[in-house]
């Protein structure tokens, strides 16, 4: 294995979680998804932002999978305000669940 830097990018909202996955339709490459203070950004292999969505608080965890069986991956994110959100590649929220 060889360790290499592909890109270096400053994230204004900070970085509290990271995931890698294919979320955009028609794009073969996975995105590097970073969660920070109230937002999630997705960067391609060149460091260009390809995805952005709002989150309710600091993003603590993320996962990319096809949650609804439609053949397209969704992004599942858990935030410090005890919310779990599922959003599409367009950034639209499919569902939100308050965890107590």
SEGUNU-92496 format. One record per atom (N, C-alpha, C, O, CB): residue number from 1; x, y, z; residue in three letters. Coordinates in Angstrom, 1 decimal, always signed. Glycine has a CB too. Layout:
% residues N
<r NUM, <X, Y, Z>, 'ALA'> ...
% end
This chain:
% residues 100
<r 1, <+0.8, -1.2, +0.0>, 'UNK'> <r 1, <+0.0, +0.0, +0.0>, 'UNK'> <r 1, <+0.9, +1.2, +0.0>, 'UNK'> <r 1, <+1.9, +1.3, +0.6>, 'UNK'> <r 1, <-0.9, +0.0, +1.2>, 'UNK'> <r 2, <+0.4, +2.3, -0.7>, 'UNK'> <r 2, <+1.1, +3.5, -0.7>, 'UNK'> <r 2, <+0.2, +4.6, -0.2>, 'UNK'> <r 2, <-1.0, +4.7, -0.7>, 'UNK'> <r 2, <+1.6, +3.8, -2.2>, 'UNK'> <r 3, <+0.6, +5.4, +0.7>, 'UNK'> <r 3, <-0.1, +6.5, +1.2>, 'UNK'> <r 3, <+0.2, +7.8, +0.3>, 'UNK'> <r 3, <+1.3, +8.1, +0.1>, 'UNK'> <r 3, <+0.2, +6.8, +2.7>, 'UNK'> <r 4, <-0.9, +8.4, -0.1>, 'UNK'> <r 4, <-0.7, +9.6, -1.0>, 'UNK'> <r 4, <-1.8, +10.6, -0.7>, 'UNK'> <r 4, <-2.9, +10.2, -0.3>, 'UNK'> <r 4, <-0.8, +9.2, -2.5>, 'UNK'> <r 5, <-1.5, +11.9, -1.0>, 'UNK'> <r 5, <-2.5, +12.9, -0.8>, 'UNK'> <r 5, <-3.1, +13.2, -2.2>, 'UNK'> <r 5, <-2.4, +13.5, -3.2>, 'UNK'> <r 5, <-1.9, +14.2, -0.2>, 'UNK'> <r 6, <-4.4, +13.0, -2.4>, 'UNK'> <r 6, <-5.1, +13.3, -3.6>, 'UNK'> <r 6, <-5.5, +14.7, -3.7>, 'UNK'> <r 6, <-5.4, +15.3, -4.8>, 'UNK'> <r 6, <-6.3, +12.3, -3.8>, 'UNK'> <r 7, <-6.0, +15.2, -2.6>, 'UNK'> <r 7, <-6.4, +16.6, -2.6>, 'UNK'> <r 7, <-6.4, +17.1, -1.1>, 'UNK'> <r 7, <-6.5, +16.3, -0.2>, 'UNK'> <r 7, <-7.7, +16.9, -3.3>, 'UNK'> <r 8, <-6.2, +18.4, -1.0>, 'UNK'> <r 8, <-6.3, +19.0, +0.4>, 'UNK'> <r 8, <-7.3, +20.1, +0.3>, 'UNK'> <r 8, <-7.2, +21.0, -0.6>, 'UNK'> <r 8, <-4.9, +19.6, +0.8>, 'UNK'> <r 9, <-8.3, +20.0, +1.1>, 'UNK'> <r 9, <-9.4, +21.0, +1.1>, 'UNK'> <r 9, <-9.8, +21.5, +2.4>, 'UNK'> <r 9, <-10.0, +20.7, +3.4>, 'UNK'> <r 9, <-10.6, +20.3, +0.4>, 'UNK'> <r 10, <-9.9, +22.8, +2.6>, 'UNK'> <r 10, <-10.4, +23.3, +3.9>, 'UNK'> <r 10, <-11.9, +23.3, +3.9>, 'UNK'> <r 10, <-12.5, +23.7, +2.9>, 'UNK'> <r 10, <-9.8, +24.8, +4.1>, 'UNK'> <r 11, <-12.4, +22.8, +5.0>, 'UNK'> <r 11, <-13.9, +22.7, +5.1>, 'UNK'> <r 11, <-14.3, +23.8, +6.2>, 'UNK'> <r 11, <-14.0, +23.6, +7.4>, 'UNK'> <r 11, <-14.3, +21.3, +5.5>, 'UNK'> <r 12, <-15.0, +24.8, +5.8>, 'UNK'> <r 12, <-15.3, +25.9, +6.6>, 'UNK'> <r 12, <-16.2, +25.5, +7.8>, 'UNK'> <r 12, <-16.0, +26.1, +8.9>, 'UNK'> <r 12, <-16.1, +27.0, +5.8>, 'UNK'> <r 13, <-17.0, +24.5, +7.7>, 'UNK'> <r 13, <-17.9, +24.1, +8.8>, 'UNK'> <r 13, <-17.2, +23.2, +9.8>, 'UNK'> <r 13, <-17.9, +22.7, +10.7>, 'UNK'> <r 13, <-19.2, +23.6, +8.3>, 'UNK'> <r 14, <-16.0, +22.9, +9.5>, 'UNK'> <r 14, <-15.3, +21.9, +10.4>, 'UNK'> <r 14, <-15.5, +20.5, +9.9>, 'UNK'> <r 14, <-16.3, +20.3, +9.0>, 'UNK'> <r 14, <-15.7, +22.1, +11.8>, 'UNK'> <r 15, <-14.9, +19.5, +10.6>, 'UNK'> <r 15, <-15.0, +18.1, +10.2>, 'UNK'> <r 15, <-15.2, +17.3, +11.5>, 'UNK'> <r 15, <-14.4, +17.3, +12.4>, 'UNK'> <r 15, <-13.7, +17.7, +9.5>, 'UNK'> <r 16, <-16.4, +16.7, +11.5>, 'UNK'> <r 16, <-16.7, +15.8, +12.7>, 'UNK'> <r 16, <-17.0, +14.4, +12.3>, 'UNK'> <r 16, <-17.0, +13.5, +13.2>, 'UNK'> <r 16, <-17.9, +16.4, +13.4>, 'UNK'> <r 17, <-17.2, +14.1, +11.0>, 'UNK'> <r 17, <-17.3, +12.7, +10.5>, 'UNK'> <r 17, <-17.0, +12.7, +9.0>, 'UNK'> <r 17, <-17.0, +13.7, +8.3>, 'UNK'> <r 17, <-18.8, +12.2, +10.8>, 'UNK'> <r 18, <-16.7, +11.4, +8.6>, 'UNK'> <r 18, <-16.3, +11.2, +7.2>, 'UNK'> <r 18, <-16.8, +9.9, +6.7>, 'UNK'> <r 18, <-16.8, +8.9, +7.5>, 'UNK'> <r 18, <-14.7, +11.3, +7.0>, 'UNK'> <r 19, <-17.2, +9.8, +5.4>, 'UNK'> <r 19, <-17.6, +8.6, +4.8>, 'UNK'> <r 19, <-17.3, +8.7, +3.3>, 'UNK'> <r 19, <-17.1, +9.8, +2.8>, 'UNK'> <r 19, <-19.2, +8.4, +5.0>, 'UNK'> <r 20, <-17.2, +7.5, +2.7>, 'UNK'> <r 20, <-16.9, +7.5, +1.3>, 'UNK'> <r 20, <-18.0, +6.6, +0.7>, 'UNK'> <r 20, <-18.3, +5.5, +1.1>, 'UNK'> <r 20, <-15.5, +6.9, +1.0>, 'UNK'> <r 21, <-18.6, +7.1, -0.4>, 'UNK'> <r 21, <-19.6, +6.3, -1.1>, 'UNK'> <r 21, <-20.1, +7.0, -2.4>, 'UNK'> <r 21, <-19.9, +8.1, -2.6>, 'UNK'> <r 21, <-20.8, +6.1, -0.2>, 'UNK'> <r 22, <-20.8, +6.1, -3.2>, 'UNK'> <r 22, <-21.4, +6.6, -4.4>, 'UNK'> <r 22, <-22.8, +7.1, -4.1>, 'UNK'> <r 22, <-23.7, +6.3, -3.8>, 'UNK'> <r 22, <-21.4, +5.5, -5.5>, 'UNK'> <r 23, <-23.0, +8.4, -4.3>, 'UNK'> <r 23, <-24.4, +8.9, -4.0>, 'UNK'> <r 23, <-25.0, +9.6, -5.2>, 'UNK'> <r 23, <-26.2, +9.7, -5.3>, 'UNK'> <r 23, <-24.3, +9.9, -2.8>, 'UNK'> <r 24, <-24.2, +10.0, -6.1>, 'UNK'> <r 24, <-24.7, +10.7, -7.3>, 'UNK'> <r 24, <-24.9, +9.8, -8.5>, 'UNK'> <r 24, <-24.1, +8.9, -8.8>, 'UNK'> <r 24, <-23.7, +11.8, -7.8>, 'UNK'> <r 25, <-26.1, +9.8, -9.1>, 'UNK'> <r 25, <-26.5, +9.0, -10.2>, 'UNK'> <r 25, <-25.6, +9.4, -11.4>, 'UNK'> <r 25, <-25.3, +10.6, -11.7>, 'UNK'> <r 25, <-28.0, +9.1, -10.6>, 'UNK'> <r 26, <-25.1, +8.4, -12.2>, 'UNK'> <r 26, <-24.4, +8.6, -13.4>, 'UNK'> <r 26, <-22.9, +9.0, -13.1>, 'UNK'> <r 26, <-22.2, +9.2, -14.1>, 'UNK'> <r 26, <-25.0, +9.7, -14.1>, 'UNK'> <r 27, <-22.5, +9.0, -11.9>, 'UNK'> <r 27, <-21.1, +9.3, -11.6>, 'UNK'> <r 27, <-20.5, +8.0, -11.1>, 'UNK'> <r 27, <-20.9, +7.4, -10.1>, 'UNK'> <r 27, <-21.0, +10.4, -10.5>, 'UNK'> <r 28, <-19.4, +7.5, -11.7>, 'UNK'> <r 28, <-18.8, +6.2, -11.3>, 'UNK'> <r 28, <-18.0, +6.3, -10.1>, 'UNK'> <r 28, <-17.9, +5.3, -9.3>, 'UNK'> <r 28, <-18.0, +5.7, -12.5>, 'UNK'> <r 29, <-17.4, +7.5, -9.8>, 'UNK'> <r 29, <-16.5, +7.6, -8.7>, 'UNK'> <r 29, <-17.3, +7.9, -7.4>, 'UNK'> <r 29, <-18.3, +8.6, -7.4>, 'UNK'> <r 29, <-15.5, +8.7, -9.0>, 'UNK'> <r 30, <-16.8, +7.4, -6.3>, 'UNK'> <r 30, <-17.3, +7.7, -5.0>, 'UNK'> <r 30, <-16.9, +9.1, -4.6>, 'UNK'> <r 30, <-15.9, +9.6, -5.1>, 'UNK'> <r 30, <-16.9, +6.6, -4.0>, 'UNK'> <r 31, <-17.7, +9.7, -3.7>, 'UNK'> <r 31, <-17.4, +11.0, -3.1>, 'UNK'> <r 31, <-16.8, +10.8, -1.7>, 'UNK'> <r 31, <-17.2, +9.8, -1.0>, 'UNK'> <r 31, <-18.6, +11.9, -3.1>, 'UNK'> <r 32, <-16.0, +11.7, -1.3>, 'UNK'> <r 32, <-15.5, +11.8, +0.1>, 'UNK'> <r 32, <-16.5, +12.7, +0.7>, 'UNK'> <r 32, <-16.5, +13.9, +0.5>, 'UNK'> <r 32, <-14.0, +12.3, +0.2>, 'UNK'> <r 33, <-17.4, +12.2, +1.6>, 'UNK'> <r 33, <-18.4, +13.0, +2.3>, 'UNK'> <r 33, <-17.9, +13.4, +3.7>, 'UNK'> <r 33, <-17.5, +12.5, +4.4>, 'UNK'> <r 33, <-19.7, +12.1, +2.4>, 'UNK'> <r 34, <-18.0, +14.7, +4.0>, 'UNK'> <r 34, <-17.5, +15.2, +5.2>, 'UNK'> <r 34, <-18.7, +15.9, +5.9>, 'UNK'> <r 34, <-19.3, +16.8, +5.4>, 'UNK'> <r 34, <-16.3, +16.1, +5.1>, 'UNK'> <r 35, <-18.9, +15.5, +7.2>, 'UNK'> <r 35, <-19.9, +16.2, +8.0>, 'UNK'> <r 35, <-19.2, +17.1, +9.0>, 'UNK'> <r 35, <-18.2, +16.8, +9.6>, 'UNK'> <r 35, <-20.8, +15.2, +8.7>, 'UNK'> <r 36, <-19.8, +18.3, +9.2>, 'UNK'> <r 36, <-19.3, +19.3, +10.1>, 'UNK'> <r 36, <-20.4, +19.9, +10.9>, 'UNK'> <r 36, <-21.4, +19.2, +11.3>, 'UNK'> <r 36, <-18.5, +20.3, +9.3>, 'UNK'> <r 37, <-20.3, +21.2, +11.1>, 'UNK'> <r 37, <-21.3, +21.9, +11.9>, 'UNK'> <r 37, <-22.4, +22.3, +11.0>, 'UNK'> <r 37, <-22.4, +23.3, +10.2>, 'UNK'> <r 37, <-20.6, +23.2, +12.5>, 'UNK'> <r 38, <-23.5, +21.6, +11.0>, 'UNK'> <r 38, <-24.8, +21.8, +10.3>, 'UNK'> <r 38, <-24.7, +21.6, +8.8>, 'UNK'> <r 38, <-25.6, +22.1, +8.1>, 'UNK'> <r 38, <-25.2, +23.2, +10.6>, 'UNK'> <r 39, <-23.7, +20.9, +8.3>, 'UNK'> <r 39, <-23.7, +20.7, +6.9>, 'UNK'> <r 39, <-22.9, +19.4, +6.5>, 'UNK'> <r 39, <-22.1, +19.0, +7.3>, 'UNK'> <r 39, <-23.1, +21.9, +6.1>, 'UNK'> <r 40, <-23.2, +18.9, +5.3>, 'UNK'> <r 40, <-22.5, +17.7, +4.8>, 'UNK'> <r 40, <-22.1, +18.1, +3.4>, 'UNK'> <r 40, <-22.9, +18.6, +2.6>, 'UNK'> <r 40, <-23.4, +16.4, +4.8>, 'UNK'> <r 41, <-20.8, +17.9, +3.1>, 'UNK'> <r 41, <-20.3, +18.2, +1.8>, 'UNK'> <r 41, <-19.7, +17.0, +1.2>, 'UNK'> <r 41, <-19.1, +16.1, +1.9>, 'UNK'> <r 41, <-19.2, +19.4, +1.8>, 'UNK'> <r 42, <-19.8, +16.9, -0.2>, 'UNK'> <r 42, <-19.2, +15.7, -0.9>, 'UNK'> <r 42, <-18.2, +16.2, -1.9>, 'UNK'> <r 42, <-18.5, +17.0, -2.7>, 'UNK'> <r 42, <-20.3, +14.9, -1.5>, 'UNK'> <r 43, <-17.0, +15.7, -1.9>, 'UNK'> <r 43, <-15.9, +16.1, -2.8>, 'UNK'> <r 43, <-15.5, +14.9, -3.7>, 'UNK'> <r 43, <-15.5, +13.8, -3.2>, 'UNK'> <r 43, <-14.7, +16.6, -2.0>, 'UNK'> <r 44, <-15.3, +15.2, -4.9>, 'UNK'> <r 44, <-14.8, +14.2, -5.9>, 'UNK'> <r 44, <-13.3, +14.0, -5.7>, 'UNK'> <r 44, <-12.7, +14.6, -4.8>, 'UNK'> <r 44, <-15.1, +14.6, -7.3>, 'UNK'> <r 45, <-12.7, +13.1, -6.6>, 'UNK'> <r 45, <-11.3, +12.8, -6.5>, 'UNK'> <r 45, <-10.4, +14.0, -6.8>, 'UNK'> <r 45, <-9.2, +13.9, -6.5>, 'UNK'> <r 45, <-11.0, +11.7, -7.4>, 'UNK'> <r 46, <-10.9, +15.1, -7.3>, 'UNK'> <r 46, <-10.1, +16.3, -7.6>, 'UNK'> <r 46, <-10.2, +17.3, -6.5>, 'UNK'> <r 46, <-9.6, +18.3, -6.5>, 'UNK'> <r 46, <-10.5, +16.9, -8.9>, 'UNK'> <r 47, <-11.1, +17.0, -5.5>, 'UNK'> <r 47, <-11.3, +18.0, -4.4>, 'UNK'> <r 47, <-12.4, +19.0, -4.7>, 'UNK'> <r 47, <-12.6, +19.9, -4.0>, 'UNK'> <r 47, <-10.1, +18.7, -4.1>, 'UNK'> <r 48, <-13.1, +18.8, -5.8>, 'UNK'> <r 48, <-14.2, +19.7, -6.2>, 'UNK'> <r 48, <-15.5, +19.3, -5.5>, 'UNK'> <r 48, <-15.8, +18.1, -5.4>, 'UNK'> <r 48, <-14.4, +19.7, -7.7>, 'UNK'> <r 49, <-16.2, +20.3, -4.9>, 'UNK'> <r 49, <-17.5, +20.0, -4.3>, 'UNK'> <r 49, <-18.5, +19.6, -5.3>, 'UNK'> <r 49, <-18.8, +20.3, -6.2>, 'UNK'> <r 49, <-17.9, +21.2, -3.4>, 'UNK'> <r 50, <-19.1, +18.4, -5.0>, 'UNK'> <r 50, <-20.2, +17.8, -5.9>, 'UNK'> <r 50, <-21.5, +17.7, -5.2>, 'UNK'> <r 50, <-22.5, +17.4, -5.8>, 'UNK'> <r 50, <-19.7, +16.5, -6.5>, 'UNK'> <r 51, <-21.5, +17.8, -3.9>, 'UNK'> <r 51, <-22.7, +17.5, -3.1>, 'UNK'> <r 51, <-22.6, +18.4, -1.8>, 'UNK'> <r 51, <-21.6, +18.7, -1.3>, 'UNK'> <r 51, <-22.8, +16.0, -2.6>, 'UNK'> <r 52, <-23.8, +18.9, -1.5>, 'UNK'> <r 52, <-23.9, +19.7, -0.2>, 'UNK'> <r 52, <-25.4, +19.6, +0.3>, 'UNK'> <r 52, <-26.3, +19.6, -0.5>, 'UNK'> <r 52, <-23.6, +21.2, -0.5>, 'UNK'> <r 53, <-25.5, +19.5, +1.6>, 'UNK'> <r 53, <-26.8, +19.5, +2.2>, 'UNK'> <r 53, <-26.7, +20.0, +3.6>, 'UNK'> <r 53, <-25.6, +20.0, +4.2>, 'UNK'> <r 53, <-27.5, +18.1, +2.1>, 'UNK'> <r 54, <-27.8, +20.5, +4.1>, 'UNK'> <r 54, <-27.8, +21.0, +5.5>, 'UNK'> <r 54, <-28.1, +19.9, +6.5>, 'UNK'> <r 54, <-28.8, +19.0, +6.1>, 'UNK'> <r 54, <-28.9, +22.2, +5.6>, 'UNK'> <r 55, <-27.5, +20.0, +7.6>, 'UNK'> <r 55, <-27.8, +19.1, +8.8>, 'UNK'> <r 55, <-28.2, +19.9, +10.0>, 'UNK'> <r 55, <-27.8, +21.1, +10.0>, 'UNK'> <r 55, <-26.5, +18.2, +9.1>, 'UNK'> <r 56, <-28.9, +19.4, +10.9>, 'UNK'> <r 56, <-29.4, +20.1, +12.0>, 'UNK'> <r 56, <-28.4, +20.5, +13.1>, 'UNK'> <r 56, <-28.7, +21.4, +13.8>, 'UNK'> <r 56, <-30.5, +19.4, +12.6>, 'UNK'> <r 57, <-27.3, +19.8, +13.1>, 'UNK'> <r 57, <-26.3, +20.0, +14.2>, 'UNK'> <r 57, <-25.0, +19.4, +13.7>, 'UNK'> <r 57, <-24.9, +19.1, +12.5>, 'UNK'> <r 57, <-26.8, +19.4, +15.6>, 'UNK'> <r 58, <-24.0, +19.2, +14.6>, 'UNK'> <r 58, <-22.8, +18.6, +14.2>, 'UNK'> <r 58, <-23.1, +17.2, +13.8>, 'UNK'> <r 58, <-23.9, +16.4, +14.4>, 'UNK'> <r 58, <-21.8, +18.5, +15.4>, 'UNK'> <r 59, <-22.5, +16.8, +12.7>, 'UNK'> <r 59, <-22.8, +15.4, +12.1>, 'UNK'> <r 59, <-21.8, +14.4, +12.8>, 'UNK'> <r 59, <-20.6, +14.6, +12.7>, 'UNK'> <r 59, <-22.6, +15.4, +10.5>, 'UNK'> <r 60, <-22.4, +13.5, +13.4>, 'UNK'> <r 60, <-21.6, +12.5, +14.2>, 'UNK'> <r 60, <-21.3, +11.2, +13.4>, 'UNK'> <r 60, <-20.3, +10.6, +13.7>, 'UNK'> <r 60, <-22.3, +12.2, +15.5>, 'UNK'> <r 61, <-22.2, +10.8, +12.5>, 'UNK'> <r 61, <-22.0, +9.6, +11.8>, 'UNK'> <r 61, <-22.7, +9.7, +10.4>, 'UNK'> <r 61, <-23.8, +10.4, +10.3>, 'UNK'> <r 61, <-22.5, +8.4, +12.6>, 'UNK'> <r 62, <-22.2, +9.0, +9.4>, 'UNK'> <r 62, <-22.8, +8.9, +8.1>, 'UNK'> <r 62, <-22.6, +7.6, +7.5>, 'UNK'> <r 62, <-21.7, +6.8, +7.8>, 'UNK'> <r 62, <-22.2, +10.0, +7.2>, 'UNK'> <r 63, <-23.6, +7.2, +6.7>, 'UNK'> <r 63, <-23.5, +5.9, +5.9>, 'UNK'> <r 63, <-24.2, +6.2, +4.6>, 'UNK'> <r 63, <-25.2, +6.9, +4.5>, 'UNK'> <r 63, <-24.2, +4.7, +6.7>, 'UNK'> <r 64, <-23.7, +5.5, +3.5>, 'UNK'> <r 64, <-24.3, +5.6, +2.2>, 'UNK'> <r 64, <-24.8, +4.2, +1.8>, 'UNK'> <r 64, <-24.0, +3.3, +1.8>, 'UNK'> <r 64, <-23.2, +6.2, +1.1>, 'UNK'> <r 65, <-26.1, +4.1, +1.5>, 'UNK'> <r 65, <-26.6, +2.9, +1.1>, 'UNK'> <r 65, <-28.0, +3.1, +0.4>, 'UNK'> <r 65, <-28.6, +4.2, +0.5>, 'UNK'> <r 65, <-26.8, +1.9, +2.2>, 'UNK'> <r 66, <-28.5, +2.1, -0.3>, 'UNK'> <r 66, <-29.8, +2.2, -0.9>, 'UNK'> <r 66, <-30.9, +1.8, +0.1>, 'UNK'> <r 66, <-31.2, +0.6, +0.2>, 'UNK'> <r 66, <-29.9, +1.3, -2.2>, 'UNK'> <r 67, <-31.3, +2.8, +0.9>, 'UNK'> <r 67, <-32.2, +2.5, +2.0>, 'UNK'> <r 67, <-33.7, +2.2, +1.5>, 'UNK'> <r 67, <-34.4, +1.4, +2.2>, 'UNK'> <r 67, <-32.3, +3.7, +2.9>, 'UNK'> <r 68, <-34.1, +2.7, +0.4>, 'UNK'> <r 68, <-35.5, +2.5, +0.0>, 'UNK'> <r 68, <-35.6, +1.5, -1.2>, 'UNK'> <r 68, <-36.8, +1.4, -1.7>, 'UNK'> <r 68, <-36.1, +3.8, -0.4>, 'UNK'> <r 69, <-34.6, +0.9, -1.6>, 'UNK'> <r 69, <-34.6, -0.1, -2.7>, 'UNK'> <r 69, <-34.9, +0.4, -4.1>, 'UNK'> <r 69, <-35.3, -0.4, -4.9>, 'UNK'> <r 69, <-35.6, -1.1, -2.3>, 'UNK'> <r 70, <-34.6, +1.7, -4.3>, 'UNK'> <r 70, <-34.9, +2.2, -5.7>, 'UNK'> <r 70, <-33.7, +2.1, -6.6>, 'UNK'> <r 70, <-33.8, +2.6, -7.8>, 'UNK'> <r 70, <-35.3, +3.7, -5.6>, 'UNK'> <r 71, <-32.6, +1.5, -6.2>, 'UNK'> <r 71, <-31.4, +1.4, -7.0>, 'UNK'> <r 71, <-30.5, +2.6, -6.9>, 'UNK'> <r 71, <-29.4, +2.5, -7.5>, 'UNK'> <r 71, <-31.8, +1.3, -8.4>, 'UNK'> <r 72, <-30.8, +3.6, -6.2>, 'UNK'> <r 72, <-30.0, +4.8, -6.0>, 'UNK'> <r 72, <-29.6, +4.9, -4.5>, 'UNK'> <r 72, <-30.4, +4.7, -3.6>, 'UNK'> <r 72, <-30.6, +6.1, -6.4>, 'UNK'> <r 73, <-28.3, +5.2, -4.2>, 'UNK'> <r 73, <-27.9, +5.3, -2.8>, 'UNK'> <r 73, <-28.5, +6.6, -2.2>, 'UNK'> <r 73, <-28.6, +7.6, -2.8>, 'UNK'> <r 73, <-26.4, +5.3, -2.7>, 'UNK'> <r 74, <-28.8, +6.5, -0.9>, 'UNK'> <r 74, <-29.1, +7.7, -0.1>, 'UNK'> <r 74, <-28.0, +7.8, +1.0>, 'UNK'> <r 74, <-27.2, +7.0, +1.2>, 'UNK'> <r 74, <-30.5, +7.5, +0.6>, 'UNK'> <r 75, <-28.1, +9.0, +1.6>, 'UNK'> <r 75, <-27.1, +9.3, +2.7>, 'UNK'> <r 75, <-27.9, +9.3, +4.0>, 'UNK'> <r 75, <-28.9, +10.1, +4.1>, 'UNK'> <r 75, <-26.4, +10.7, +2.4>, 'UNK'> <r 76, <-27.4, +8.6, +4.9>, 'UNK'> <r 76, <-28.0, +8.5, +6.3>, 'UNK'> <r 76, <-27.0, +9.2, +7.2>, 'UNK'> <r 76, <-25.9, +8.9, +7.2>, 'UNK'> <r 76, <-28.3, +7.0, +6.8>, 'UNK'> <r 77, <-27.5, +10.2, +7.9>, 'UNK'> <r 77, <-26.7, +11.0, +8.8>, 'UNK'> <r 77, <-27.3, +11.1, +10.2>, 'UNK'> <r 77, <-28.5, +11.4, +10.3>, 'UNK'> <r 77, <-26.4, +12.4, +8.2>, 'UNK'> <r 78, <-26.5, +10.9, +11.2>, 'UNK'> <r 78, <-26.9, +11.2, +12.6>, 'UNK'> <r 78, <-26.2, +12.4, +13.1>, 'UNK'> <r 78, <-25.0, +12.6, +12.9>, 'UNK'> <r 78, <-26.6, +9.9, +13.5>, 'UNK'> <r 79, <-27.0, +13.3, +13.8>, 'UNK'> <r 79, <-26.4, +14.5, +14.3>, 'UNK'> <r 79, <-26.5, +14.6, +15.8>, 'UNK'> <r 79, <-27.3, +13.9, +16.4>, 'UNK'> <r 79, <-27.1, +15.7, +13.6>, 'UNK'> <r 80, <-25.8, +15.6, +16.4>, 'UNK'> <r 80, <-25.7, +15.7, +17.8>, 'UNK'> <r 80, <-27.1, +16.2, +18.4>, 'UNK'> <r 80, <-27.2, +16.2, +19.6>, 'UNK'> <r 80, <-24.7, +16.7, +18.2>, 'UNK'> <r 81, <-28.0, +16.7, +17.6>, 'UNK'> <r 81, <-29.3, +17.1, +18.1>, 'UNK'> <r 81, <-30.3, +15.9, +18.2>, 'UNK'> <r 81, <-31.5, +16.0, +18.3>, 'UNK'> <r 81, <-29.9, +18.2, +17.2>, 'UNK'> <r 82, <-29.7, +14.6, +18.1>, 'UNK'> <r 82, <-30.4, +13.4, +18.2>, 'UNK'> <r 82, <-31.4, +13.1, +17.1>, 'UNK'> <r 82, <-32.4, +12.5, +17.2>, 'UNK'> <r 82, <-31.2, +13.4, +19.5>, 'UNK'> <r 83, <-31.0, +13.6, +15.9>, 'UNK'> <r 83, <-31.8, +13.4, +14.7>, 'UNK'> <r 83, <-31.1, +12.4, +13.8>, 'UNK'> <r 83, <-29.9, +12.5, +13.7>, 'UNK'> <r 83, <-32.1, +14.7, +14.0>, 'UNK'> <r 84, <-31.8, +11.6, +13.1>, 'UNK'> <r 84, <-31.3, +10.8, +12.0>, 'UNK'> <r 84, <-32.1, +11.2, +10.8>, 'UNK'> <r 84, <-33.3, +11.3, +10.8>, 'UNK'> <r 84, <-31.6, +9.2, +12.3>, 'UNK'> <r 85, <-31.3, +11.6, +9.8>, 'UNK'> <r 85, <-31.9, +12.1, +8.5>, 'UNK'> <r 85, <-31.4, +11.2, +7.4>, 'UNK'> <r 85, <-30.3, +10.8, +7.3>, 'UNK'> <r 85, <-31.5, +13.6, +8.3>, 'UNK'> <r 86, <-32.3, +11.0, +6.5>, 'UNK'> <r 86, <-32.0, +10.3, +5.2>, 'UNK'> <r 86, <-32.3, +11.2, +4.1>, 'UNK'> <r 86, <-33.4, +11.8, +3.9>, 'UNK'> <r 86, <-32.8, +9.0, +5.1>, 'UNK'> <r 87, <-31.2, +11.5, +3.2>, 'UNK'> <r 87, <-31.4, +12.4, +2.1>, 'UNK'> <r 87, <-31.0, +11.8, +0.8>, 'UNK'> <r 87, <-30.2, +10.8, +0.8>, 'UNK'> <r 87, <-30.7, +13.7, +2.4>, 'UNK'> <r 88, <-31.5, +12.3, -0.3>, 'UNK'> <r 88, <-31.2, +11.9, -1.6>, 'UNK'> <r 88, <-30.0, +12.6, -2.1>, 'UNK'> <r 88, <-29.4, +13.4, -1.5>, 'UNK'> <r 88, <-32.4, +12.1, -2.6>, 'UNK'> <r 89, <-29.5, +12.1, -3.3>, 'UNK'> <r 89, <-28.4, +12.8, -4.0>, 'UNK'> <r 89, <-28.6, +14.2, -4.3>, 'UNK'> <r 89, <-27.7, +15.0, -4.4>, 'UNK'> <r 89, <-28.1, +12.0, -5.3>, 'UNK'> <r 90, <-29.9, +14.6, -4.4>, 'UNK'> <r 90, <-30.3, +16.0, -4.7>, 'UNK'> <r 90, <-30.2, +16.8, -3.4>, 'UNK'> <r 90, <-30.4, +18.1, -3.4>, 'UNK'> <r 90, <-31.6, +16.1, -5.3>, 'UNK'> <r 91, <-30.1, +16.2, -2.2>, 'UNK'> <r 91, <-30.0, +16.9, -0.9>, 'UNK'> <r 91, <-31.4, +17.0, -0.3>, 'UNK'> <r 91, <-31.5, +17.5, +0.8>, 'UNK'> <r 91, <-29.5, +18.2, -1.1>, 'UNK'> <r 92, <-32.4, +16.4, -0.9>, 'UNK'> <r 92, <-33.8, +16.4, -0.4>, 'UNK'> <r 92, <-33.9, +15.4, +0.8>, 'UNK'> <r 92, <-33.4, +14.3, +0.7>, 'UNK'> <r 92, <-34.8, +16.1, -1.5>, 'UNK'> <r 93, <-34.5, +15.8, +1.9>, 'UNK'> <r 93, <-34.7, +14.9, +3.0>, 'UNK'> <r 93, <-35.8, +14.0, +2.8>, 'UNK'> <r 93, <-37.0, +14.4, +2.5>, 'UNK'> <r 93, <-35.0, +15.8, +4.3>, 'UNK'> <r 94, <-35.6, +12.7, +2.8>, 'UNK'> <r 94, <-36.6, +11.6, +2.7>, 'UNK'> <r 94, <-37.3, +11.4, +4.0>, 'UNK'> <r 94, <-38.6, +11.3, +4.0>, 'UNK'> <r 94, <-36.0, +10.3, +2.2>, 'UNK'> <r 95, <-36.6, +11.4, +5.1>, 'UNK'> <r 95, <-37.2, +11.3, +6.4>, 'UNK'> <r 95, <-36.3, +11.8, +7.5>, 'UNK'> <r 95, <-35.1, +11.8, +7.3>, 'UNK'> <r 95, <-37.7, +9.9, +6.6>, 'UNK'> <r 96, <-36.9, +12.2, +8.6>, 'UNK'> <r 96, <-36.2, +12.6, +9.8>, 'UNK'> <r 96, <-36.8, +11.8, +11.0>, 'UNK'> <r 96, <-38.0, +11.6, +11.0>, 'UNK'> <r 96, <-36.2, +14.1, +10.0>, 'UNK'> <r 97, <-35.9, +11.5, +11.9>, 'UNK'> <r 97, <-36.4, +10.8, +13.1>, 'UNK'> <r 97, <-35.7, +11.3, +14.3>, 'UNK'> <r 97, <-34.5, +11.3, +14.4>, 'UNK'> <r 97, <-36.2, +9.2, +12.9>, 'UNK'> <r 98, <-36.5, +11.8, +15.2>, 'UNK'> <r 98, <-35.9, +12.3, +16.5>, 'UNK'> <r 98, <-35.7, +11.2, +17.4>, 'UNK'> <r 98, <-36.7, +10.4, +17.7>, 'UNK'> <r 98, <-36.9, +13.4, +17.1>, 'UNK'> <r 99, <-34.5, +11.0, +17.9>, 'UNK'> <r 99, <-34.2, +9.9, +18.8>, 'UNK'> <r 99, <-34.1, +10.5, +20.3>, 'UNK'> <r 99, <-33.4, +11.5, +20.5>, 'UNK'> <r 99, <-32.8, +9.2, +18.5>, 'UNK'> <r 100, <-34.8, +9.9, +21.2>, 'UNK'> <r 100, <-34.8, +10.4, +22.6>, 'UNK'> <r 100, <-34.3, +9.3, +23.5>, 'UNK'> <r 100, <-34.2, +9.5, +24.7>, 'UNK'> <r 100, <-36.2, +10.8, +23.0>, 'UNK'> 
% end
